[in-house]
Amino acid sequence: MLEKLKELALRYEDLQAQLADPSVYGDADRLRTVNRELKELAPVAETYQAYQKAEADSAAAEAMLSDPELRELAQEELAAARQEMDRLRQELKLLLIPRDPNDQRNVILEIRAGTGGEEAALFAAALLRMYTMYAAARGWKTDTVALNETELGGVKECSVLIEGAGAYSRLKFESGVHRVQRVPVTESNGRIQTSAATVAVLPEAEAVDVKLDPADIEMQVYRASGAGGQHVNKTSSAVRLIHRPTGLVVECQQERSQFQNRDKAMRLLASRLYEMERERQDADIASQRKSQVGSGDRSEKIRTYNFPQGRVTDHRIGLTLYKIDAILDGDLDELIDALVTADQAEKLKSGETA
């Protein structure tokens, strides 16, 4: 581990030196790459520097043990230095776990109503509200790309762009089937119904990730409309993009401007294509990841929201919290922190290091 830390510390110093090179500032792509890598390496480099200081303090305290007058003080300083080394060593182990290269990216969040008819659509709307409130609490920006609502205010499907540092690192564990158990507003007999909605969390693709050939994209324009024909535009501002090679279709009608809708639709299309490529590349190791938290398998039920008991249960880690109202109001950190910790523990157990 120490050899790897030395290697990363040297790389950090090299990147800092590159920032002093005028040619780097003349190349926007290179500057962005250097700054991104510096930001990723900073926690490791700074923690390693702290570890080296604690190591030096330990050595200095040991040297003082031979002096009878300083022995008591030296023993106290030695114990403190060793305790600090142990703490920093554990922290470094966590920092050396391979980081998901997409962790700092923005997110395309997609929610679709599943089994349960109108009740499933209402639950999908509750999930959309939950994630929107969570994003707001973390200071992230949300921008609706596509929204298909029902007459009762439910959501059949939606796509939302969430912009903010570390958005993907926090939300990636939300991909999967979310199940709700409650008495629907549409149920007159007071019977509890089980419904579901699916959540997909895609890292937003960058220009360097996906090359979109305009010749491969067919654009169609049409008039936007809301639920029940409301909010009908008098101009054809809504945009539908069809990616001919894959058959992918994306739509956006949230903006009044055709140009803005096209821009959002292109971002959504790029992110879906990027996710398709990631899934293709990961297919050969998917079996190794099935046991890991946040595997991204959207076919499995990951969480249940039980209203009669006021509980939310995450089935991947067996965590149950009796705070359903707070969670649906966007208080997700306790759940997500537990998932992050479980993921780190799994990787430490399997011996994964950067």
Phi, psi and chi 1 to 4 in degrees:
 res  aa     phi    psi   chi1   chi2   chi3   chi4
   1 MET       -  -39.5 -176.8  177.2   80.6      -
   2 LEU   -64.0  -36.6  -69.9  178.5      -      -
   3 GLU   -63.9  -41.0  -73.6  -58.3  -45.7      -
   4 LYS   -64.8  -38.8 -178.1   64.6  177.2  178.4
   5 LEU   -65.5  -40.3  -71.8  168.2      -      -
   6 LYS   -62.9  -40.5  -69.6  176.0 -176.7  176.7
   7 GLU   -63.4  -43.0  177.9 -175.2  -31.3      -
   8 LEU   -69.5  -35.5  -67.3  175.0      -      -
   9 ALA   -64.5  -40.6      -      -      -      -
  10 LEU   -66.1  -39.0  -71.5  172.5      -      -
  11 ARG   -64.5  -38.1  175.4   59.1 -179.9  164.6
  12 TYR   -63.4  -43.0 -175.0   70.8      -      -
  13 GLU   -64.4  -39.4  -67.9  174.3    4.7      -
  14 ASP   -63.4  -41.7  176.5   59.2      -      -
  15 LEU   -65.6  -38.7  -70.9  167.1      -      -
  16 GLN   -63.0  -37.7  -72.2 -179.5  -47.9      -
  17 ALA   -67.1  -35.5      -      -      -      -
  18 GLN   -62.7  -31.9  -72.8 -174.2   43.1      -
  19 LEU   -67.1  -17.7  -74.7 -177.8      -      -
  20 ALA   -87.1   -3.2      -      -      -      -
  21 ASP   -89.5  117.6 -175.5  -10.8      -      -
  22 PRO   -56.9  -29.9  -23.8   34.3      -      -
  23 SER   -66.4  -27.1   66.0      -      -      -
  24 VAL   -67.7  -40.2  173.0      -      -      -
  25 TYR   -70.5  -18.5  -78.0   89.7      -      -
  26 GLY   -84.1   -5.7      -      -      -      -
  27 ASP  -121.9  100.9 -173.7  -25.0      -      -
  28 ALA   -59.4  -41.4      -      -      -      -
  29 ASP   -65.0  -43.4  -71.9  -21.7      -      -
  30 ARG   -66.4  -41.2 -174.1 -179.0  173.2 -167.9
  31 LEU   -61.7  -42.3  178.8   61.2      -      -
  32 ARG   -63.9  -40.5 -177.2  165.8   53.6 -110.4
  33 THR   -65.1  -43.8  -60.1      -      -      -
  34 VAL   -64.2  -45.6  169.3      -      -      -
  35 ASN   -63.9  -38.2  -83.2  -35.3      -      -
  36 ARG   -65.2  -44.6  179.0 -175.5  -64.7  169.6
  37 GLU   -67.3  -37.6 -168.3  174.6   -7.6      -
  38 LEU   -60.3  -43.8  -95.3  173.2      -      -
  39 LYS   -63.5  -38.3 -173.7  175.7  179.7  179.9
  40 GLU   -70.3  -36.9  -69.6  174.5   -6.3      -
  41 LEU   -84.1  -20.2  -72.7  177.9      -      -
  42 ALA   -53.7  -48.3      -      -      -      -
  43 PRO   -59.4  -39.1  -23.6   35.5      -      -
  44 VAL   -68.3  -48.1  178.1      -      -      -
  45 ALA   -61.9  -43.5      -      -      -      -
  46 GLU   -69.1  -38.4  -69.0  167.1    3.9      -
  47 THR   -69.4  -36.6  -55.3      -      -      -
  48 TYR   -66.3  -39.1 -179.0   51.1      -      -
  49 GLN   -61.8  -40.9  -70.8  171.8   -2.9      -
  50 ALA   -65.5  -37.4      -      -      -      -
  51 TYR   -65.1  -42.5  178.0   82.4      -      -
  52 GLN   -62.8  -38.1  -71.9  178.9  -53.5      -
  53 LYS   -65.1  -44.1 -178.8 -179.0 -178.7  -57.1
  54 ALA   -62.9  -36.7      -      -      -      -
  55 GLU   -65.0  -41.9 -166.0  174.5   38.5      -
  56 ALA   -66.3  -39.7      -      -      -      -
  57 ASP   -63.4  -38.2  -69.8  -16.2      -      -
  58 SER   -64.0  -44.2  174.3      -      -      -
  59 ALA   -64.2  -40.3      -      -      -      -
  60 ALA   -65.9  -39.3      -      -      -      -
  61 ALA   -67.1  -39.3      -      -      -      -
  62 GLU   -62.2  -38.2  -80.2 -168.2   84.1      -
  63 ALA   -65.4  -27.9      -      -      -      -
  64 MET   -82.9  -11.4  -69.2 -167.7  -61.3      -
  65 LEU   -62.2  -26.7  -73.5  173.9      -      -
  66 SER   -75.5  -12.4   57.3      -      -      -
  67 ASP   -91.9  112.4 -172.3  -29.5      -      -
  68 PRO   -55.3  -34.8  -23.9   34.7      -      -
  69 GLU   -73.2  -25.9  -65.7 -177.4    2.5      -
  70 LEU  -105.6   -1.0  -61.8  175.2      -      -
  71 ARG   -56.5  -47.8  177.2 -179.1  -67.9  -84.8
  72 GLU   -62.1  -44.7 -173.0  174.3  -14.5      -
  73 LEU   -65.0  -40.5  175.7   62.0      -      -
  74 ALA   -63.2  -39.6      -      -      -      -
  75 GLN   -63.6  -39.9  -72.7  175.3  -25.3      -
  76 GLU   -64.9  -44.7  -68.6  177.6    2.7      -
  77 GLU   -68.3  -35.6  -68.5 -173.8   -2.9      -
  78 LEU   -66.1  -43.4  179.8   60.3      -      -
  79 ALA   -63.6  -41.7      -      -      -      -
  80 ALA   -65.9  -41.0      -      -      -      -
  81 ALA   -66.0  -41.8      -      -      -      -
  82 ARG   -68.3  -37.1  -73.8  179.0  174.4  173.5
  83 GLN   -64.2  -40.8 -175.9  177.1   -0.1      -
  84 GLU   -66.5  -37.9 -179.9   68.4   -5.6      -
  85 MET   -63.2  -41.6  -74.1  174.6   64.6      -
  86 ASP   -62.6  -43.1  -71.6  -18.7      -      -
  87 ARG   -63.7  -46.3 -175.2 -172.8   69.2   79.6
  88 LEU   -69.0  -32.9  -68.7  168.6      -      -
  89 ARG   -63.3  -41.8 -169.2 -179.6  -67.3  112.1
  90 GLN   -66.2  -39.8 -173.8   60.2   30.7      -
  91 GLU   -64.4  -38.3 -171.3  173.5  -28.5      -
  92 LEU   -67.7  -34.6  -74.3  166.4      -      -
  93 LYS   -60.6  -41.8  -75.4 -179.1 -179.2  178.5
  94 LEU   -67.9  -39.2  -67.1  176.7      -      -
  95 LEU   -69.1  -24.0  -71.5  170.5      -      -
  96 LEU   -86.1   -6.1  -74.6  178.3      -      -
  97 ILE   -62.1  132.4  -67.4  174.6      -      -
  98 PRO   -52.6  128.0  -24.6   33.5      -      -
  99 ARG   -86.1  142.0  -60.6  177.8   69.9   87.8
 100 ASP   -67.4  122.0 -172.7  -32.9      -      -
 101 PRO   -61.0  -14.4   21.9  -33.6      -      -
 102 ASN   -94.9   -1.2  -65.1  -51.1      -      -
 103 ASP   -54.7  -35.8  -86.5   -7.6      -      -
 104 GLN   -89.0    3.7  -66.3  -54.8  -50.8      -
 105 ARG   -81.3  161.8  -64.8 -165.9 -177.0 -147.6
 106 ASN   -71.2  171.1  -62.1  -31.3      -      -
 107 VAL  -127.2  140.1  158.6      -      -      -
 108 ILE  -102.5  112.2  -63.0  -72.1      -      -
 109 LEU   -99.2  123.9  176.5   73.3      -      -
 110 GLU  -119.6  128.7  -62.1 -174.4  -24.0      -
 111 ILE  -124.4  133.6  -57.1  173.7      -      -
 112 ARG  -132.8  135.9  -71.0 -178.7  173.3   83.2
 113 ALA   -67.5  138.4      -      -      -      -
 114 GLY  -112.0 -134.3      -      -      -      -
 115 THR   -65.2  132.4  -54.2      -      -      -
 116 GLY   129.5    4.6      -      -      -      -
 117 GLY    59.5 -133.7      -      -      -      -
 118 GLU   -62.9  -34.7 -176.9   64.5   40.3      -
 119 GLU   -63.8  -38.2  165.0   62.6    4.3      -
 120 ALA   -64.5  -38.0      -      -      -      -
 121 ALA   -67.1  -38.5      -      -      -      -
 122 LEU   -66.2  -36.7  -70.0  169.9      -      -
 123 PHE   -68.0  -39.4  176.5   51.0      -      -
 124 ALA   -60.3  -38.2      -      -      -      -
 125 ALA   -65.3  -36.7      -      -      -      -
 126 ALA   -66.9  -37.9      -      -      -      -
 127 LEU   -66.9  -41.1  -69.3  178.1      -      -
 128 LEU   -59.9  -44.5  173.4   59.1      -      -
 129 ARG   -62.2  -42.2  175.4  179.9  175.8  -86.3
 130 MET   -59.3  -48.7  176.8 -179.4   77.8      -
 131 TYR   -70.8  -33.6  -69.5  121.4      -      -
 132 THR   -65.0  -41.4  -59.6      -      -      -
 133 MET   -69.7  -36.2  -66.7 -177.1   72.6      -
 134 TYR   -64.4  -44.1  179.8   65.5      -      -
 135 ALA   -60.9  -43.1      -      -      -      -
 136 ALA   -62.4  -40.2      -      -      -      -
 137 ALA   -64.2  -28.7      -      -      -      -
 138 ARG   -94.5    3.3  -64.1 -169.8   72.4   87.2
 139 GLY    78.3   19.3      -      -      -      -
 140 TRP   -87.9  155.0  -62.6  -22.0      -      -
 141 LYS   -97.4  135.7  177.6 -174.9  175.0 -176.4
 142 THR  -116.7  143.4   57.9      -      -      -
 143 ASP  -143.3  115.7 -167.4    2.6      -      -
 144 THR   -72.7  124.5  -57.9      -      -      -
 145 VAL   -92.8  -44.1  177.5      -      -      -
 146 ALA  -147.8  142.4      -      -      -      -
 147 LEU  -149.5  121.2  179.0   62.5      -      -
 148 ASN  -117.8  104.4 -174.4   -5.0      -      -
 149 GLU   -99.9  164.5  -62.3  177.1  -76.5      -
 150 THR  -105.8  172.3   67.3      -      -      -
 151 GLU   -60.2  -33.8  -67.1  -77.9   -3.7      -
 152 LEU   -90.8    9.5  -64.3 -179.4      -      -
 153 GLY    91.8    8.5      -      -      -      -
 154 GLY   -79.3  174.6      -      -      -      -
 155 VAL  -123.8  117.5  170.4      -      -      -
 156 LYS   -73.4  -45.2  -68.9 -179.0 -179.7  178.4
 157 GLU  -162.4  153.5   58.8 -178.0   -7.2      -
 158 CYS  -155.8  157.0   68.2      -      -      -
 159 SER  -131.7  128.7  -62.8      -      -      -
 160 VAL  -130.1  131.6  178.7      -      -      -
 161 LEU   -88.4  125.1  171.9   63.8      -      -
 162 ILE  -115.5  117.2  -60.2  177.6      -      -
 163 GLU  -109.6  125.0  -61.7  176.9  -70.1      -
 164 GLY   171.2  151.3      -      -      -      -
 165 ALA   -60.6  125.7      -      -      -      -
 166 GLY    75.3   15.0      -      -      -      -
 167 ALA   -58.0  -45.4      -      -      -      -
 168 TYR   -68.2  -35.4 -174.4   74.2      -      -
 169 SER   -61.9  -28.8   70.1      -      -      -
 170 ARG   -92.1  -38.9  -59.6  -67.8  -68.1  174.0
 171 LEU   -90.9  -12.3  -67.7  174.0      -      -
 172 LYS   -61.9  -23.3   62.9 -176.7  177.2 -178.1
 173 PHE   -78.2   -4.6  -61.1  105.2      -      -
 174 GLU   -86.9   -8.6  -63.5  -58.4  -62.3      -
 175 SER   -65.2  129.7  -73.3      -      -      -
 176 GLY   145.4 -170.4      -      -      -      -
 177 VAL   -92.6  124.6  175.8      -      -      -
 178 HIS  -105.4  129.1  -65.7 -119.0      -      -
 179 ARG  -112.9  140.8 -175.1  177.8   69.7  169.3
 180 VAL  -122.4  140.7   63.6      -      -      -
 181 GLN  -125.7  112.0  -64.3  171.6  -33.2      -
 182 ARG  -165.3  171.9   64.7 -178.2  176.9 -175.6
 183 VAL   -86.5  113.4  177.8      -      -      -
 184 PRO   -67.3  154.1  -15.2   29.1      -      -
 185 VAL   -67.0  -18.8  -65.3      -      -      -
 186 THR   -89.2   -0.8   55.3      -      -      -
 187 GLU   -98.5  118.1  173.8   60.7   58.9      -
 188 SER   -88.6  -16.4   58.8      -      -      -
 189 ASN   -96.2    2.5  -65.0  -38.5      -      -
 190 GLY    71.6   21.3      -      -      -      -
 191 ARG   -85.5  141.6  -67.1  176.9  -62.0 -176.3
 192 ILE   -75.8  133.9  -65.0  173.4      -      -
 193 GLN  -119.3  145.6  179.3  177.6  -39.7      -
 194 THR  -105.7  123.6  -62.2      -      -      -
 195 SER  -130.2  172.8  -56.3      -      -      -
 196 ALA  -147.9  158.0      -      -      -      -
 197 ALA  -142.7  149.4      -      -      -      -
 198 THR  -104.6  143.2   60.9      -      -      -
 199 VAL  -121.8  130.3  174.3      -      -      -
 200 ALA  -122.0  132.3      -      -      -      -
 201 VAL  -117.7  111.9  179.0      -      -      -
 202 LEU  -110.4  134.0  -44.8  178.4      -      -
 203 PRO   -70.4  133.4   25.3  -32.0      -      -
 204 GLU   -66.6  130.6 -173.3 -169.6   15.8      -
 205 ALA   -74.6  147.2      -      -      -      -
 206 GLU  -102.4  166.3  -63.5 -179.2   -4.0      -
 207 ALA   -57.3  -33.5      -      -      -      -
 208 VAL   -77.5  -13.0  -65.4      -      -      -
 209 ASP   -83.4  -41.3  -61.4  -38.2      -      -
 210 VAL  -129.5  125.1  178.9      -      -      -
 211 LYS   -98.5  110.7  -60.9  -61.9 -178.7 -176.6
 212 LEU   -97.8  118.2  -70.2  175.1      -      -
 213 ASP   -86.2  118.3 -173.6  -16.7      -      -
 214 PRO   -53.1  -29.1  -26.1   35.5      -      -
 215 ALA   -68.2  -19.5      -      -      -      -
 216 ASP   -88.8   -4.9  -68.8  -23.8      -      -
 217 ILE  -115.2  124.4  -58.5  172.1      -      -
 218 GLU  -100.7  127.1  175.9 -173.5  -16.8      -
 219 MET  -108.3  130.1 -174.7  174.2   85.2      -
 220 GLN  -119.2  142.9  -59.7  174.9   -9.9      -
 221 VAL  -118.9  148.0  -64.8      -      -      -
 222 TYR  -155.5  172.2   57.9   97.8      -      -
 223 ARG   -83.2  130.9  -67.6 -175.4 -179.8 -178.5
 224 ALA   -75.1  151.8      -      -      -      -
 225 SER  -152.3  152.1   62.4      -      -      -
 226 GLY  -100.0 -167.2      -      -      -      -
 227 ALA   -60.9  134.0      -      -      -      -
 228 GLY    67.7   19.9      -      -      -      -
 229 GLY    81.7   10.6      -      -      -      -
 230 GLN   -76.6  163.1  -61.3  172.5   10.2      -
 231 HIS    58.0   35.4  -44.6  -59.6      -      -
 232 VAL   -71.1  129.8  177.8      -      -      -
 233 ASN   -82.7  148.6  -76.3  -14.2      -      -
 234 LYS   -89.3   -8.4  -65.4 -178.4  178.8 -180.0
 235 THR  -120.3  159.0   58.6      -      -      -
 236 SER   -84.2   80.4  -62.5      -      -      -
 237 SER   -97.8  -20.8   60.3      -      -      -
 238 ALA   -71.3  147.2      -      -      -      -
 239 VAL  -126.8  136.0  170.8      -      -      -
 240 ARG  -122.7  125.8  178.9 -175.9  -63.8  113.4
 241 LEU  -110.6  133.8  -61.3 -179.3      -      -
 242 ILE  -119.2  119.0  -56.7  170.8      -      -
 243 HIS   -90.6  104.3 -172.4 -111.2      -      -
 244 ARG   -58.7  -43.8  -67.0 -170.0 -177.6   96.8
 245 PRO   -61.7  -32.5  -24.7   35.7      -      -
 246 THR  -109.9  -17.4   60.8      -      -      -
 247 GLY    82.5    4.1      -      -      -      -
 248 LEU   -65.2  138.6  -84.7  177.0      -      -
 249 VAL  -126.6  128.9  177.9      -      -      -
 250 VAL  -129.1  149.8  -61.5      -      -      -
 251 GLU  -133.4  152.2  -61.7  178.6  -13.7      -
 252 CYS  -149.8  128.7 -177.0      -      -      -
 253 GLN  -138.9   17.0   60.3  173.7  -17.5      -
 254 GLN   -75.8  -28.1  -62.4  -52.5  116.0      -
 255 GLU   -97.7  157.9  -55.4  -63.6  -25.9      -
 256 ARG   -79.0  -22.4  -67.0 -175.3  179.6  -84.4
 257 SER   -93.1  131.5  160.4      -      -      -
 258 GLN   -61.5  -38.1 -174.9 -175.5  112.6      -
 259 PHE   -62.1  -44.8  175.6   79.5      -      -
 260 GLN   -65.3  -40.6  -70.5  175.2  -46.6      -
 261 ASN   -63.8  -39.8  -78.4  -33.0      -      -
 262 ARG   -64.7  -40.8 -178.9 -175.2  179.3  -81.0
 263 ASP   -62.1  -44.6 -179.4   60.4      -      -
 264 LYS   -65.4  -42.0  -74.4 -174.0  176.3 -178.0
 265 ALA   -63.2  -37.4      -      -      -      -
 266 MET   -65.2  -39.3  -73.4  -69.0  -73.3      -
 267 ARG   -65.2  -40.5  -65.9  173.1   74.9  173.4
 268 LEU   -66.5  -43.3  178.3   55.5      -      -
 269 LEU   -62.2  -44.4  176.8   60.2      -      -
 270 ALA   -61.2  -41.5      -      -      -      -
 271 SER   -67.7  -37.5  -65.7      -      -      -
 272 ARG   -68.4  -39.1  -73.2 -170.4 -177.2  172.9
 273 LEU   -66.0  -38.8  -71.1  170.9      -      -
 274 TYR   -62.7  -42.3  176.8   62.1      -      -
 275 GLU   -65.6  -38.5  178.5   70.8    1.1      -
 276 MET   -60.6  -42.6  -76.1  178.3   63.6      -
 277 GLU   -67.2  -40.3  179.4   61.5   17.5      -
 278 ARG   -61.2  -44.5  -73.5 -179.5   68.1 -127.8
 279 GLU   -64.5  -36.1  -70.8  178.1   -8.1      -
 280 ARG   -66.0  -43.2 -174.4 -169.0   66.8   77.8
 281 GLN   -68.7  -30.4  -67.3  176.1   -6.0      -
 282 ASP   -88.2   -6.0  -69.8  -13.8      -      -
 283 ALA   -58.4  -36.7      -      -      -      -
 284 ASP   -72.7  -16.1   58.5  -22.2      -      -
 285 ILE  -117.4   10.7   57.2  171.9      -      -
 286 ALA   -58.7  -36.9      -      -      -      -
 287 SER   -64.3  -28.1   59.6      -      -      -
 288 GLN   -76.6  -18.4  -60.7  174.7   29.3      -
 289 ARG  -100.3   -7.3  -64.9 -178.3  175.1  176.9
 290 LYS   -59.3  -32.0  -76.4 -177.4  179.6  178.2
 291 SER   -83.9   -6.4   62.8      -      -      -
 292 GLN   -90.0  149.7  -66.6 -176.1   20.6      -
 293 VAL   -64.9  140.1  172.6      -      -      -
 294 GLY    70.2   35.2      -      -      -      -
 295 SER   -67.4  -18.0   62.7      -      -      -
 296 GLY    84.8    9.9      -      -      -      -
 297 ASP   -74.5  104.8 -176.2   -6.1      -      -
 298 ARG   -79.3   -2.9  -66.5  168.9 -161.5  150.4
 299 SER   -85.6  -12.6   65.5      -      -      -
 300 GLU   -98.8  148.1   64.0 -177.7    4.3      -
 301 LYS   -74.5  122.5  174.0 -173.9   64.9 -177.6
 302 ILE  -104.2  -26.7   65.4  164.9      -      -
 303 ARG  -152.4  145.0 -168.0  174.6  -64.0  153.4
 304 THR  -122.7  133.5  -65.6      -      -      -
 305 TYR  -110.1  103.8  -56.6   73.8      -      -
 306 ASN  -104.3  107.2 -175.4  -68.7      -      -
 307 PHE   -71.6  -43.2  -84.3   76.3      -      -
 308 PRO   -56.8  -35.6  -27.2   36.7      -      -
 309 GLN   -97.5   -4.4  -62.2  176.3   18.5      -
 310 GLY    65.2   29.9      -      -      -      -
 311 ARG  -121.1  154.9   65.7  172.8  170.1   84.0
 312 VAL  -126.5  126.1  174.9      -      -      -
 313 THR  -119.4  125.2  -61.5      -      -      -
 314 ASP   -95.9  113.7 -165.3  -71.1      -      -
 315 HIS   -74.1  -19.5  -56.5  -72.4      -      -
 316 ARG   -70.4  -34.4  -66.2  163.2  -65.1  179.0
 317 ILE  -119.5    4.0   55.4  175.9      -      -
 318 GLY    66.2   30.4      -      -      -      -
 319 LEU   -97.3  128.6  174.2   64.4      -      -
 320 THR  -121.4  129.1  -64.7      -      -      -
 321 LEU  -122.3  132.3  -60.5  174.7      -      -
 322 TYR   -96.4   65.1  -69.7   89.2      -      -
 323 LYS  -150.6   50.7   46.1 -173.3  -74.3 -172.6
 324 ILE   -60.3  -39.2 -169.0  168.5      -      -
 325 ASP   -63.7  -44.5  -69.5  -22.3      -      -
 326 ALA   -64.6  -41.7      -      -      -      -
 327 ILE   -63.2  -45.5  -72.1  171.3      -      -
 328 LEU   -69.7  -12.3  -71.9  172.5      -      -
 329 ASP   -92.9   11.3  -78.9  -18.4      -      -
 330 GLY    98.4    5.8      -      -      -      -
 331 ASP   -84.2   77.4 -174.6    6.5      -      -
 332 LEU  -102.5   -7.1  -72.1  170.4      -      -
 333 ASP   -59.1  -40.4  -83.7  -29.3      -      -
 334 GLU   -61.7  -41.1 -171.9  173.4   -4.5      -
 335 LEU   -66.1  -49.3  -91.1  171.7      -      -
 336 ILE   -67.6  -39.4  -67.8  176.0      -      -
 337 ASP   -58.8  -41.6  -73.0  -16.9      -      -
 338 ALA   -65.3  -38.0      -      -      -      -
 339 LEU   -68.5  -40.1  -71.9  162.4      -      -
 340 VAL   -62.2  -46.0  169.8      -      -      -
 341 THR   -61.4  -42.9  -60.1      -      -      -
 342 ALA   -64.4  -38.7      -      -      -      -
 343 ASP   -64.7  -43.9 -174.6   50.3      -      -
 344 GLN   -63.8  -41.9  -69.1  175.3  -23.2      -
 345 ALA   -62.8  -40.0      -      -      -      -
 346 GLU   -63.5  -41.8 -178.9   65.9   31.7      -
 347 LYS   -70.4  -37.2  -72.1  175.1  177.6  174.9
 348 LEU   -64.5  -40.1  -76.1  173.4      -      -
 349 LYS   -62.5  -38.3 -177.4  179.6  176.8 -178.8
 350 SER   -84.7   -1.8   62.8      -      -      -
 351 GLY    78.0   23.1      -      -      -      -
 352 GLU   -75.5  129.5  -71.0 -172.5   42.6      -
 353 THR  -137.9  157.6   56.6      -      -      -
 354 ALA   -69.1      -      -      -      -      -
